[in-house]
Amino acid sequence: MSASVGAFCVAAVAAGCVWVLRDGDGYVSVAGADGGRGAMPFWSGRSLAATVTRRAPADRRLVPEPVDLEAFLARWLPGLGRDGLRVGVDWSGMRARGVEVEPHELAGTLVEAGRSPGAATGGRG
């Protein structure tokens, strides 16, 4: 697992939630490059997700929304796996892209991060 995925998991466990972008049509997902598998991006903090919404006029209608970590593990990740989607973690940059991981792999890393010494849940960051 990459360092960025590990950092995402530690921050998400500490916050007790992850953040997803939503607009009037639903949650944001992106098609895979060159016909590959699509992905749904999530962020470990509200401010990270909000940076995407400030990039372009079309993105300004996107709203960061928290997803409780327990619900993310129990419902969202299994659903993404069934839908054949990967998970984008803490995407950034002009094109808002970055690391993608399989839902079941991210679930395992999140569980491990929650077991590590000092792991605690807190507010929504």
Stockholm file with secondary structure:
# STOCKHOLM 1.0

chainA/1-125         MSASVGAFCVAAVAAGCVWVLRDGDGYVSVAGADGGRGAMPFWSGRSLAATVTRRAPADRRLVPEPVDLEAFLARWLPGLGRDGLRVGVDWSGMRARGVEVEPHELAGTLVEAGRSPGAATGGRG
#=GR chainA/1-125 SS CCHHHHHHHHHHHHHTEEEEEEETTEECCBCCGGGCCCEEEEBSSHHHHHHHHTSSGGGGGCEEEEEEHHHIIIIIHHHHHHTTCEEEESCBTTTTBCCEECHHHHHHHHHHHHHSTTCCCCCCC
#=GC SS_cons         CCHHHHHHHHHHHHHTEEEEEEETTEECCBCCGGGCCCEEEEBSSHHHHHHHHTSSGGGGGCEEEEEEHHHIIIIIHHHHHHTTCEEEESCBTTTTBCCEECHHHHHHHHHHHHHSTTCCCCCCC
//
